[in-house]
Amino acid sequence: MQLAAQMLHGPGHSHWSYEDREQWSVDYPDCMGTMQSPINIDMAKTIFSPQLRPIQLSGYSLPANEKLKLKNNGHTVQLDLPESLAITGGYAQQYRALQLHLHWGSPSGPGSEHTVNGRRFAAEIHVVHYNTKYDNFKEALIHPDGMAVLAAFLEVGPRENPYYQEIIQHLYKIQREGKEVLVPGFNIAGLLPDNLKLYFHYNGSLTTPPCYQSVKWTVFNQTMLLSHEQMSTLVTSLRNDDSKPLQNNYRLAQDLNGRRVLSSFQTTLLSAKHLPSGSDGSGEEEQHSSSSFHAGDVLAVLFGVLFAVTALAFLLYIYKHRSQNARLDSPTKSKVIYTAATTENTA
């Protein structure tokens, strides 16, 4: 997760880089903490928590006449967001938006920060918010509940994503570090999945220096799809503060150190083969260009077959033992009760 360097340390601060990640802890001790981000999400070890409610957003649809600052800060592309955007549900407190940014790889490899079952995705978006109970984000940064980040994975899909195009079409204007441009407002919610009910949650940190351990992470289980051309433009357009291609701007997964990773849906029967591979869906799902890694449809079929077999066996049992049951001394009969296991519909 990226915060503007000039916000934290003044306009001249840019001396850390992704090439010297091992040295971060020398200048920023928190980078050696026990609650660092990103992490690998092992779906077999996540804990289902029914208390995790759907994420609710407010003010995310912005009119075109509201101009937003898009900039290349040498580490990522960042879009500053007005404080009218907020998380109003899913967290114990309300969080105001601050900015969003992206992490990506290179033409030869993916670059998401979080991984799922060891799999790295093409790219990742982070929408950064701070707790409204604090006066400003600088104060919030030093508190365990100070920050909330919404994250989603990006993958290559069959068509252009109109929401991400609102950012990508301007990248050529900010190729050099420090360049910025004003872009028209648009529906920021379009950058995130349609389904905000299904996500992973854990306590972590900023993924860049100063690595403060003040972030409550929400990582959605749906991926956003960009066209091949859009992904290529994202990966190749910008340059860093050394005038080199800005690529592979991600931090490797950090140790959990005993932390729990919660999920808002049941994942125990999911496996790596159910990770997203793109979708050719239609309707709203197609327009929003998202897919999800889940096993709901497969499980529904399996449980349906199991139910049918069990019901047939039950009827056969009744037929064979009708006469015997009629001669039982007891006026009551034993009952065979079949209860289908509940599944989470992640479609």
Buried (B, 14 or more C-beta within 10 A) or exposed (E): BBBBBBBBBEEEEBEBBBEEBEBBBEEBEBBEBEBBBBBBBBBEEBEEEEEBEEBEBBBBEBEEEEEBEBBBBBBBBBBBBBBEBBBBEBBEEBBBBBBBBBBBBBEEEBBBBBBBBEBBBBBBBBBBBBBBEBEEBEEBBEBEBBBBBBBBBBBBBEBBBEBBBBBBEBBEBBEBBEBBBEBEBBEBBBBBBBBBBBBBBBBBBBBBBBBBBBBBBBBBBBBBBBBEEBBBBBBBBBBBBEEEBBBBBBBEBBEBEEBEBBBBBBBEBBEEEBBBEEBEBEEEBBBBBBBBBBBBEBBBEBBEEEEEEEEEEEEEEEEEEEEEEEEEEEEEEEEEEEEEEEBBEBE
